């Protein structure tokens, strides 16, 4: 149990140190790119009348949930891949040749997919309001 706690302590400590080290620009760039993808997909959702993304993922229909997650990961896949590569380069440089893939994937998910997951629904709701206001009144 002590080994696991020490691994967890090392894991969190190394991840917490990343924003202050080299390549810190990605802590702004990756969430920004993810936000752009969320905006694009949220506007598409608003135009097509889809349910909010996070609600759709939380639905009980597993095939629908799987499809929605796949589409979200496909939208952010390049961002996350680039994030993994950048984090691996960071680890190689800072930790003197040591690369921890789980840390790279965790950082990429947090910076690349979580903002997408959190913002796509609210952006779709806002876009839906804008679309409704622009529609001419029906007679």
PyMOL commands that set and color helices and strands:
alter all, ss='L'
color gray80, all
select helices_A, chain A and resi 2-20+26-48+53-57+62-94+101-134
alter helices_A, ss='H'
color red, helices_A
deselect
rebuild
show_as cartoon
